[in-house]
């Protein structure tokens, strides 16, 4: 099922049905990140308030090994069954729900599925088919033949998700490279500080063309490019509150150092917005889970999250209106997931009765061309326009019919 169409809801509904029918008494929900486990636990408690639950992940406290539904990361659960005491026996669970089954279910974590004797439900938006990482193979299915599939384009056509528009901001320098001689003295000094070694004599870069891959090196941070990206975002990003404030935005950065620079430059350039408007969220950030939760709230700051992997996949923030790819993404599965999580519907995001009908993607690293997915955005926009036209036509027909009735 494509991201945003209710995989968690499906797992909750199936759990509810099996519990009520006494076909299952104990359930294990597995995910590969603490944030996803916490998020699922919250949603299950909301819809199944009378069922006892417990979280086993990271440094979670007040664990209840007798709870009917246990939520755990793969990392924690594999450790618990590998210990001499083995906290859970092979028959402890009747149903195991595997979230994001294209990740973390291979190699050592696959031992979980051989250890437990239970019915298994695999949920993913992006099943894998590589030789050594095949989601279908684990569940004894033929490639590209899941038990059930609901694709992104169909979900947008049916009105359950929104499409997006792409703003290609990839520079010619990043596509074709740049001449060393064209750099400023400051840029040359920074470049040489990174790439000049004992084996590379001074002067070796003169008249050289610096290729795009070198420019993408995560150690090479160009503040002028960061400033231009932020200026473009503030000027052209989708806005709320009558176009007075930038909508919720995620900037995908290459690494922690670059993310820090992005936040620092934003706070310098747009100091009037305050220090909480733009925040770094990654594994090194103190209280990162509470920061993600605040980012997900409509009327709370931060408004911009600068992410290093942590919000790339699996975080539900329907209010997000702008995505900025300020890094290369190597995995197509990850790339489509980074996009997919923002396709969720969001009522009243622009004001009362003004719902989310799409979002903007700023691509600075030619990701859409790299994955040959540029046409996807066009197809999604075309489908959405068609659906909007049909809805407008139904409303117009209804008004015309009412007018004709009144006239008679």
Residue pairs with C-beta under 8 A, 6 or more apart in sequence:
1 7
1 10
1 123
1 124
1 125
1 148
1 149
1 150
2 125
2 150
2 151
2 152
2 155
2 161
2 340
2 343
3 125
3 152
3 337
3 340
3 341
3 343
4 155
4 160
4 161
4 340
4 341
4 343
4 344
4 345
5 150
5 155
5 160
5 161
7 99
7 123
7 124
7 125
8 39
8 40
8 43
8 99
9 43
10 123
11 29
11 40
11 97
11 99
11 121
11 123
12 43
12 44
12 47
12 48
14 95
14 121
15 24
15 27
15 44
15 48
15 69
15 95
15 97
16 47
16 48
18 24
18 27
18 94
18 95
19 25
19 27
19 51
19 68
23 94
24 94
24 95
24 119
25 68
25 94
26 68
26 69
26 70
26 92
26 93
26 94
26 95
27 68
27 69
27 70
27 93
27 94
27 95
27 96
27 97
28 69
28 70
28 72
28 77
28 92
28 93
28 95
28 96
28 97
28 116
28 118
29 37
29 40
29 41
29 44
29 69
29 70
29 71
29 72
29 96
29 97
29 99
30 72
30 73
30 74
30 77
30 96
30 97
30 98
30 99
30 112
31 37
31 40
31 71
31 73
31 74
31 99
31 100
31 314
32 73
32 74
32 75
32 99
32 100
32 103
32 104
33 73
33 314
34 57
34 58
34 73
34 289
35 289
35 292
35 310
35 314
35 315
36 99
36 100
36 314
37 55
37 57
37 71
37 72
37 73
38 55
38 57
38 71
38 289
39 314
39 315
39 316
40 71
40 99
41 53
41 55
41 71
44 51
44 53
44 69
44 71
45 53
48 69
51 68
51 69
52 64
52 66
52 67
52 68
52 69
53 67
53 68
53 69
53 70
53 71
54 62
54 63
54 64
54 65
54 67
54 69
54 70
54 71
55 63
55 70
55 71
55 72
56 63
56 70
56 71
56 72
56 73
56 76
56 77
56 80
57 71
57 72
57 73
57 75
57 76
58 73
58 76
65 87
65 88
70 93
72 80
74 104
74 105
74 109
74 112
77 88
77 112
78 108
78 109
78 111
78 112
80 86
80 87
80 88
81 87
81 88
81 111
81 112
81 115
88 116
90 115
90 116
90 117
91 116
91 117
91 118
92 116
93 116
93 118
94 118
94 119
95 118
95 119
95 120
95 121
96 112
96 113
96 116
96 118
96 119
96 120
96 121
97 120
97 121
97 123
98 105
98 113
98 120
98 121
98 122
98 123
99 123
100 123
100 124
100 313
100 314
101 122
101 123
101 124
101 127
101 135
101 138
102 124
102 125
102 126
102 127
102 128
102 135
102 333
105 113
105 122
105 135
105 138
106 132
106 133
106 138
110 138
113 120
113 138
120 139
122 135
122 138
122 139
124 135
125 336
125 337
125 340
126 333
126 336
126 337
127 135
127 136
127 144
127 146
128 134
128 135
128 333
129 135
129 136
129 143
129 144
134 143
136 142
136 143
136 144
136 145
136 146
141 147
152 161
152 340
152 343
152 380
153 379
153 380
153 383
155 161
155 343
156 162
156 163
156 343
156 380
156 383
156 384
156 387
157 383
157 386
157 387
159 387
160 345
161 343
161 344
161 345
162 343
162 344
162 345
162 356
162 357
162 358
162 359
162 384
163 343
163 358
163 377
163 380
163 381
163 383
163 384
164 323
164 339
164 342
164 343
164 358
164 359
164 360
164 361
164 377
164 380
164 381
165 358
165 359
165 360
165 361
165 377
165 381
166 361
166 363
166 368
166 374
166 377
167 236
167 360
167 361
167 362
167 363
168 363
168 366
168 368
168 369
168 374
169 229
169 232
169 362
169 363
169 364
170 363
170 364
170 365
170 366
170 369
171 364
173 212
173 215
174 212
174 215
174 216
174 364
174 365
174 366
175 212
175 366
176 212
177 209
177 210
177 211
177 212
177 214
177 215
178 209
178 210
178 215
179 207
179 208
179 209
179 210
180 188
180 191
180 205
180 206
180 207
180 208
180 209
180 210
181 206
181 207
183 191
187 222
188 205
190 220
190 222
191 205
191 210
191 220
192 202
192 205
194 217
194 219
194 220
195 205
195 214
195 217
196 202
196 204
196 205
214 220
216 328
216 365
218 254
218 255
218 258
221 257
221 258
221 261
223 261
223 265
225 364
226 258
226 261
226 262
226 265
227 265
227 269
229 251
229 324
229 326
229 362
229 364
230 262
230 265
230 266
230 269
230 270
231 269
232 362
233 246
233 249
233 251
233 322
233 324
233 362
234 246
234 270
236 360
237 246
237 247
237 249
237 321
237 322
237 360
237 362
238 246
238 247
238 321
238 322
238 359
238 360
239 245
239 246
239 247
240 246
240 247
240 321
240 349
240 350
240 351
241 351
242 351
245 303
246 303
246 304
246 322
247 303
247 319
247 320
247 321
247 322
247 349
248 295
248 303
248 304
248 305
248 317
248 319
248 320
248 321
248 322
249 303
249 304
249 305
249 320
249 321
249 322
249 323
249 324
250 304
250 305
250 307
250 311
250 317
250 320
250 322
250 323
250 324
250 342
251 259
251 262
251 304
251 305
251 306
251 307
251 324
251 326
252 307
252 312
252 323
252 324
252 325
252 326
252 327
252 329
252 338
253 259
253 262
253 306
253 307
253 308
253 326
253 327
254 308
254 326
254 327
254 328
255 308
256 280
256 282
256 284
256 308
258 326
259 280
259 282
259 306
259 307
259 308
260 280
262 278
262 280
262 306
262 326
263 278
263 279
263 280
263 306
266 277
266 278
266 304
267 275
267 278
270 277
270 278
273 303
274 301
276 301
276 302
277 301
277 302
277 303
277 304
278 302
278 303
278 304
278 306
279 285
279 291
279 295
279 301
279 302
279 304
279 305
279 306
280 306
280 308
281 288
281 291
281 292
281 295
281 305
281 306
281 307
281 308
281 310
281 311
282 288
282 307
282 308
282 309
282 310
283 308
283 309
283 310
285 291
285 310
288 310
291 302
291 305
292 305
292 310
292 311
292 315
294 300
294 301
294 302
295 302
295 305
295 311
295 317
296 315
296 316
296 317
296 319
298 319
298 349
305 311
311 317
312 334
312 337
312 338
313 334
313 337
313 338
313 341
314 337
314 341
315 341
316 341
316 344
317 341
317 342
318 342
318 344
318 345
318 346
318 349
318 356
319 346
319 349
319 356
320 341
320 342
320 359
321 349
321 356
321 359
321 360
322 359
322 360
322 361
322 362
323 338
323 339
323 342
323 359
323 360
323 361
323 362
324 361
324 362
324 364
325 338
325 361
325 362
325 363
325 364
325 365
325 367
326 364
326 365
327 365
328 365
328 366
328 367
328 370
329 335
329 338
329 365
329 367
329 371
332 371
332 373
335 367
335 371
335 373
336 373
339 361
342 359
343 359
345 355
345 356
346 355
346 356
347 355
347 356
348 354
348 355
349 355
349 356
350 356
357 384
357 388
358 381
358 384
361 377
368 374
368 377
